[in-house]
């Protein structure tokens, strides 16, 4: 490491007689320059100014000293040391993780994107307008994570900020298992501050060994600004790890997410003859794709089939009569319209 110091020309005249022999200093009186060898150099300014520059070779601090300094800073900030962070996997680990798309199986949803399904290896924002719909938000995210767990190995990092834990509660292992998520593959992180939650999300996003990252945040904390989401998006795109940002009672602030999915519970139509009672049915959602950098916006209704463990189109939206393959869809036109006389009683 080279350090530069500036001295006056008068001080140079005082230093020149006292330079020890064998120090590597070479005096070039013809060009008006003094130079040192491998250990450094003293150069006289020949531009007419009354100052010179001294370049001194300083030792580089040991790598162990830098690691120790980082460890002390982490201890002061109250976060894990460098060894506790998620280390990125080898570069070829992401090559065996399956396709770059996450199709849901519902055509109305998958066709909203440039290619069928959500883009993997990026940041997606899933929001709910009210805290009381936290179950719908978590359930829809659990369905997406369940589909992703079949295509990719590793553990799921689930991070929840303290406010989200107080308002929405802790993720229920038995409920996640109903969506096909193995609780043994879930790493639940519950930090005390929003800043620590964002740090955990970034560490998970940069790791290729993680299945996916899900972060629950309540409201609009100051730390979760556009810059923070930009860092999450860049690290997700660099590692290929998909990040889902679950925002309860979200005000809709600008983010760097590729998509913004606004989720609300789906209201099923009443069944004739059932009165005010509604039969227990599959969980359903109304999903509004409010922002889509990978396609176009739209609104879709879909349900989750626990038996098939996949998203399906709601049964009441399916056509009652399917097309028959052995005959044409409609009768051919006769080419003439005939009016019949109407008889009255």
C-alpha positions in Angstrom: 0.0 0.0 0.0 1.4 3.4 -1.1 0.9 6.5 1.1 1.6 10.0 -0.3 2.9 13.0 1.7 3.5 16.5 0.6 6.5 18.5 1.8 7.9 21.9 1.0 11.1 22.3 -1.2 12.9 23.9 1.8 12.4 20.7 3.8 13.7 18.7 0.9 17.0 20.7 1.0 17.2 19.9 4.7 16.5 16.2 4.2 18.9 15.6 1.2 22.2 15.7 3.2 20.8 13.4 5.9 19.6 10.5 3.8 21.4 7.4 4.9 23.5 5.4 2.4 22.0 2.2 1.2 18.4 3.4 1.6 17.7 3.1 -2.1 17.4 6.8 -2.6 18.7 8.0 -6.0 19.4 11.7 -6.5 18.9 13.0 -10.0 20.3 16.5 -9.9 20.0 17.1 -13.6 16.3 16.5 -13.7 15.7 17.9 -10.2 14.2 14.7 -8.8 15.0 12.5 -5.9 13.6 8.9 -6.0 13.6 5.9 -3.7 13.8 2.3 -4.9 11.5 -0.6 -3.9 10.7 0.8 -0.5 9.2 4.1 -1.6 10.1 7.3 -3.4 10.6 11.0 -3.0 9.8 13.0 -6.1 10.6 16.7 -6.5 7.9 18.7 -8.2 9.4 20.1 -11.4 6.3 22.2 -12.3 7.6 25.3 -10.6 5.7 24.9 -7.3 7.4 24.9 -3.9 6.3 21.4 -2.8 7.2 17.8 -3.4 5.4 14.5 -3.0 6.7 11.6 -1.0 5.5 8.1 -1.7 6.1 5.6 1.1 5.3 1.9 0.9 3.2 1.1 4.0 2.4 -2.5 5.1 -1.1 -3.9 4.3 -3.0 -4.9 7.4 -3.4 -8.6 7.8 -6.6 -10.2 6.7 -7.1 -11.6 10.2 -7.1 -8.1 11.6 -9.9 -7.1 9.2 -11.9 -10.2 10.1 -11.5 -9.3 13.8 -12.6 -5.8 13.2 -15.7 -7.0 11.4 -16.5 -9.3 14.2 -16.2 -6.5 16.8 -18.5 -4.3 14.7 -21.0 -7.1 14.4 -20.9 -7.5 18.2 -21.5 -3.8 18.7 -24.4 -3.7 16.3 -25.9 -6.8 17.9 -26.0 -9.0 14.8 -24.3 -12.3 14.0 -20.7 -12.4 13.1 -19.4 -13.0 9.6 -19.1 -16.8 10.2 -22.9 -17.0 10.9 -23.9 -15.5 7.6 -25.1 -17.7 4.8 -22.2 -18.5 2.5 -23.0 -18.5 -1.2 -22.9 -21.9 -2.8 -20.6 -22.8 -5.8 -21.6 -21.2 -9.1 -22.8 -24.4 -10.6 -25.3 -25.1 -7.8 -28.0 -22.9 -9.5 -27.7 -24.9 -12.7 -29.4 -27.9 -11.2 -32.4 -26.1 -9.7 -34.9 -26.6 -12.5 -36.6 -24.1 -14.9 -36.6 -20.4 -14.5 -40.4 -20.2 -14.3 -42.9 -21.1 -11.6 -46.3 -22.0 -13.2 -49.3 -22.2 -11.0 -51.4 -24.4 -13.3 -54.1 -21.8 -13.7 -54.1 -20.4 -17.2 -55.7 -17.2 -16.3 -52.8 -16.4 -14.0 -49.9 -17.8 -15.9 -50.8 -16.1 -19.1 -50.4 -12.7 -17.5 -46.6 -13.1 -17.8 -44.2 -13.1 -20.8 -43.8 -16.9 -20.3 -46.2 -19.0 -18.3 -45.7 -18.6 -14.6 -43.9 -16.3 -12.2 -40.2 -15.5 -13.0 -37.9 -17.2 -10.5 -34.7 -15.7 -9.2 -36.1 -12.2 -8.5 -38.1 -10.2 -5.9 -41.9 -10.6 -5.8 -44.1 -8.5 -3.6 -47.3 -10.0 -2.2 -49.5 -7.5 -0.3 -52.7 -7.4 1.7 -54.6 -4.2 2.3 -55.6 -5.1 5.8 -54.1 -7.0 8.7 -57.2 -9.2 9.1 -56.5 -10.8 5.8 -53.1 -12.1 7.0 -54.3 -15.7 6.7 -55.1 -15.2 3.0 -51.7 -13.6 2.4 -49.8 -16.3 4.2 -51.8 -19.1 2.5 -51.3 -17.8 -1.0 -47.5 -17.5 -0.3 -47.4 -21.0 1.1 -49.0 -22.3 -2.1 -46.3 -20.7 -4.2 -43.5 -21.9 -1.9 -45.0 -25.4 -2.0 -44.8 -25.5 -5.8 -41.2 -24.1 -5.7 -40.1 -26.7 -3.1 -40.9 -29.5 -5.6 -38.5 -28.0 -8.1 -35.6 -26.9 -5.9 -33.7 -28.3 -3.0 -32.6 -26.6 0.2 -34.4 -25.0 3.1 -36.9 -22.2 3.2 -35.9 -19.0 5.0 -38.9 -17.4 6.6 -38.3 -14.0 8.3 -40.9 -12.1 10.2 -40.5 -8.6 11.7 -41.7 -8.1 15.3 -44.8 -6.1 14.3 -45.9 -8.7 11.8 -45.5 -11.4 14.5 -47.7 -9.4 16.9 -50.4 -8.7 14.3 -50.5 -11.8 12.2 -49.0 -14.4 14.5 -46.4 -17.1 14.0 -46.5 -19.4 10.9 -48.4 -22.6 11.9 -46.4 -25.7 11.0 -49.5 -27.9 10.6 -51.1 -25.4 8.4 -48.0 -25.1 6.2 -47.9 -28.9 6.0 -51.4 -28.9 4.5 -50.0 -26.8 1.6 -47.2 -29.4 1.1 -44.4 -27.5 2.9 -42.2 -29.7 5.1 -41.8 -27.9 8.5 -38.4 -29.5 8.8 -37.2 -27.4 5.8 -38.3 -24.1 7.2 -35.8 -21.8 9.0 -37.9 -19.3 11.0 -36.1 -16.1 11.9 -37.9 -13.7 14.3 -35.6 -10.7 14.9 -36.3 -7.8 17.3 -35.9 -5.0 14.8 -37.0 -4.4 11.3 -33.4 -3.6 10.3 -32.3 -7.0 11.5 -35.1 -8.6 9.5 -34.0 -6.8 6.3 -30.4 -7.9 7.0 -31.5 -11.6 7.3 -33.5 -11.2 4.1 -30.5 -9.9 2.2 -28.2 -12.7 3.6 -30.7 -15.3 2.5 -31.2 -13.7 -1.0 -27.5 -13.8 -1.7 -27.3 -17.6 -0.9 -27.8 -20.2 -3.7 -28.2 -22.9 -1.0 -31.6 -21.5 0.1 -34.8 -22.8 -1.4 -36.5 -19.4 -1.3 -36.8 -16.5 1.0 -40.1 -15.2 2.5 -40.1 -12.0 4.5 -43.2 -10.7 6.5 -43.3 -7.0 7.1 -46.2 -5.0 8.6 -47.0 -1.6 7.3 -44.4 0.7 5.8 -41.3 0.9 8.1 -38.8 3.6 7.3 -36.0 1.0 6.7 -38.0 -0.7 3.9 -37.6 1.9 1.3 -36.9 1.8 -2.4 -33.2 1.4 -1.8 -33.6 -1.6 0.5 -35.9 -3.4 -2.0 -33.4 -2.6 -4.8 -30.7 -4.4 -2.8 -33.0 -7.4 -2.3 -33.8 -7.6 -6.0 -30.2 -7.3 -7.1 -29.0 -10.1 -4.7 -31.9 -12.3 -5.7 -31.1 -11.9 -9.4 -27.4 -12.5 -8.8 -27.9 -15.7 -6.8 -31.0 -17.1 -8.5 -32.9 -17.3 -5.2 -36.6 -16.3 -5.3 -37.6 -13.7 -2.7 -41.2 -13.1 -1.7 -41.8 -10.0 0.3 -45.1 -10.4 2.3 -46.5 -7.1 3.3 -49.4 -6.9 5.7 -51.5 -3.6 5.6 -49.3 -2.3 2.8 -49.8 1.3 1.7 -48.5 0.5 -1.8 -45.2 2.3 -1.7 -42.9 2.1 -4.7 -40.5 -1.0 -4.6 -38.1 -2.6 -6.9 -40.1 -5.9 -7.1 -40.7 -7.5 -10.4 -44.4 -8.1 -9.6 -46.9 -6.8 -7.0 -49.7 -9.3 -6.2 -52.5 -7.8 -4.1 -54.2 -10.8 -2.4 -57.7 -10.9 -0.8 -59.9 -13.7 0.3 -62.3 -15.0 -2.5 -66.0 -14.7 -1.7 -67.8 -17.8 -2.9 -71.3 -17.5 -4.3 -74.2 -18.7 -2.2 -75.5 -22.2 -2.9 -79.2 -22.4 -3.8 -81.2 -23.9 -1.0 -78.4 -23.6 1.6 -79.8 -20.5 3.3 -77.3 -18.3 5.0 -74.9 -21.2 5.6 -72.0 -21.7 3.3 -70.3 -25.1 2.9 -66.7 -25.6 3.8 -64.7 -25.4 0.6 -61.2 -25.1 -0.7 -59.2 -21.9 0.2 -59.5 -19.3 -2.5 -58.1 -15.9 -3.3 -58.7 -13.0 -5.6 -55.3 -11.9 -6.9 -54.8 -8.5 -8.5 -51.5 -8.2 -10.4 -51.1 -4.5 -9.9 -47.6 -4.3 -11.2 -45.9 -6.6 -13.7 -42.6 -5.9 -15.2 -42.7 -9.4 -16.8 -46.0 -9.1 -18.6 -49.3 -7.3 -18.1 -51.6 -6.5 -15.1 -54.8 -8.4 -14.5 -57.1 -9.9 -11.9 -57.6 -13.7 -11.3 -59.5 -15.9 -8.9 -58.0 -19.2 -8.0 -58.2 -21.9 -5.3 -55.9 -24.4 -3.7 -56.6 -28.2 -4.0 -55.2 -29.9 -1.0 -55.5 -33.4 -2.6 -53.5 -32.4 -5.7 -51.5 -29.8 -3.8 -51.8 -27.2 -6.6 -53.7 -24.2 -7.6 -56.9 -24.7 -9.6 -59.6 -22.6 -11.2 -62.7 -22.3 -8.9 -65.3 -24.8 -9.7 -68.1 -22.2 -10.1 -66.0 -20.5 -12.8 -65.6 -23.7 -14.8 -67.9 -24.2 -17.8 -70.8 -26.5 -17.0 -70.7 -28.3 -20.3 -67.3 -29.2 -21.9 -66.7 -29.2 -25.7 -67.4 -32.6 -27.3 -64.7 -33.9 -29.6 -67.0 -36.0 -31.8 -69.2 -33.1 -33.2 -68.9 -29.5 -34.1 -69.2 -26.8 -31.5 -72.2 -25.1 -33.1 -74.8 -26.1 -35.8 -74.1 -24.7 -39.3 -76.1 -21.7 -40.4 -79.0 -22.4 -42.8 -78.6 -19.1 -44.6 -82.2 -18.0 -44.3 -84.2 -16.6 -41.4 -87.9 -17.7 -41.2 -90.4 -15.9 -39.0 -93.2 -17.9 -37.5 -96.6 -16.4 -36.7 -97.1 -15.9 -33.0 -100.4 -17.3 -31.6 -102.1 -15.7 -28.7 -104.5 -17.6 -26.4 
